[in-house]
């Protein structure tokens, strides 16, 4: 069995696999910055808060090195280990975030104002992507289905974050509903893609939906950046620590790219008549 699993890396030769590798490495590296800003709000009061930061730095660097090595067995088990490490950190982080308020009193208010419980699951999603990408060739239709499924899970998390983050200020600006509606439609498209065979029109429609979400994310980033600059603070860095989460809207273009990659491979594999 282990021998068969080890063959997975030898069959990963497609352009899509290589692009997904780059996507995972880039996301892990970026998570280090995101975690550092998020946990700087309480000055890393708990030592465990450093774990995802150092994991992001180490994992992204190690994965980048595996691109240049010819030792296939070492590369394979390195990627699998990092993948399972990301899954464990994500689930543990979610429990820690919920434990900050929600578990002390199981109310919707405490769920909204707790540390964002969905955010650590970014590690879990990347971990599953890495394991899948190490074991399945992109020539297999299963590869595309897994990418679409995991992208859909990411969009579900993005929808929850959009609702809860904006609920903290009661959706003060009506434009804040745009991210909720856009992410909900993206979830619906990706869930539908997983069932049955679809005509090329639907693949194109999903691509348009994700393209719109990409733009929504860029516009949201500009709005958040502008709002952060208006936060009263002595130090410039405090504006970005205590204002609207600067990088949260970038989940939209990030997940759009991942989903479009899966849709592209799914459409090329389906070739409906």
Buried (B, 14 or more C-beta within 10 A) or exposed (E): EEEEEBEBBEBBEBEBBBBBBEBBBEBBBBBBEBBBBBBBEEEBEEEEBEBBBEBBBBBBEBBBEBEEEEEBEEBBBBBBBBBBBBBBBBBBBBEBBBEBBBEEEEEEEBBBBBBBBBBBBBBBBBBBBBBBBBBBBBBBBEBBBBBBBBBBBBBBBBBBBBBBBBBEEEEEEEEBEBBBEBBBBBBBBBBBBEEEEBEEEBBEBBBEBBEBBBEBBEBBBEBBBEBBEEEEEEEEEBBBBEBBBBBBBBBBBBBBBBBBBBBBBBBEBBEEE
